[in-house]
Amino acid sequence: MAPRAVSGLGGARRVGRNRSTGPGVQSHMMVELDPATDDARLAARLASDLDSSFESLVVAHQDRLFTIAFRTGGDRHDAEELVQDCFVRAYRALATYPPTRIRELRLRGWLTTILLNAGRNRARVKRVPTTELTFEPGAEPAVDPLTRRDERETWARLLAGLTSAQRTAVVLRHVDGMSYAEIAEATGRPEGTVKAHVHRGLAALRTALLAAERREREEIPA
Amino acid sequence: MNDQIDPTTESALAGLREPAPVGLAHATLVAVGLADDYAVLHSPVGPLRVAWNGRGVSAVEEAPDDGVFEARFYARTGRVARRRDALPADLARKIERRLAGRHNRIDLDLRGSTAFERAVWMKALEIPRGEVRPYGWIAREIGRPKAVRAVGTALGQNPVPLIVPCHRVVRSDGMIGQYSLGGPRNKRRSWPARARIRTSSRRSPGPGSATSGRTRPTSTACRPATTRGV
């Protein structure tokens, strides 16, 4: 227990809040523009005061980690637990790291590694569940919802048909948008292997999509 | 990049991004102890608000409503507490057992307290159900015999009354003393109905020990014998 730290926590946290309502708005936009710069700033803040800036880390990375967990695992509830597990592990690790180490962390890849490891530990206990296809009206852009929904369901189902390594590689590269170097670091696989997984994954998706379309055409006679 | 990916596939895959469920961030912060959940617990002294996080129980308070509780909680801890329908089943069971006199393990989040306060609270935890001790007993037991008044203050700061039984600590002149959960009346009400009140000025009761100190059964007011100077 770190008793005296707490009264400090109260004050520091409030400072943290003010900070995130001010430049925080700007930094949210930065996520789109340059995640690496944003992460570097976040890492610096985590290094100087973990408790007051950890919430920013959660807010900045929860959507992408949830996407990765959901699209590689397939179950919404499992994904939610996995992301929480990932953040708890991250917090505990950060609490033991010296500031210099935290400042040098590449948060995107680092968190992804933790998520994938946590997922692997769980998968050992529980086999990969079937794909749960859900439609979140609030999260959809304003296009024809039925078309969008069908399309997303189709792609989610196609993804679920890939091998685990291909699916992870495709999700990290093309759903999350990580670079090959980042994926290689996060998965502990050589960059060439990751590229091959993505390449074969995409080819398998294309084949499966064509097959699905052919079936659909045959089911609906002209 | 050098991927051979057609624009349709590219945008379809990018369209599979999924926002994290509402509440995930708060649940995560609760798990690491940077935010709290709370719910109402029905106790012998009436409804209480009990807050907890991944580190343990962080508050037990009598508050007129959620707003007052949340404001006080934030003022004391700097953390946001969010109302839940009920306590987690295992925590509710543990608290129930503790109130029934068991020495079970309940994790407490006492961040923000001083070493002295924690020493006082941990000593109060050793007082068995159905017994009381004077403030001076705690002061002596923790090696600060002159800090009787400070012991009283520390007990008043107890963030988790009932779980840490500060209601078992009374004034050495036999008066019941103050109580954070609604004053002296509730202090008495939080004692078991037919408590055998036992006071000891010398020795700490060991776990399950029934032999330390003098025994004075009482069936009316749970008022301890005067122990000053004993």
Interface residues (C-beta under 8 A of the other chain):
Chain A: M1 A2 P3 R4 A5 V6 S7 L9 G10 G11 A12 R13 R14 D51 F54 E55 V58 V59 Q62 D63 R64 L65 F66 T67 F70 R71 R76 E80 V83 Q84 F87 V88 Y91 R92 E136 A139 R148 E151 R152 W155 A156 L159 V170 V171 R173 H174 V175 D176 G177 S179 Y180 V198 H199 L202 L205 R206
Chain B: M1 D3 Q4 I5 T9 E10 A12 L13 A14 G15 L16 R17 E18 P19 A20 P21 L24 A25 A27 T28 L29 A31 V32 L34 G54 R76 T77 G78 R79 L110 R111 G112 S113 T114 A115 R118
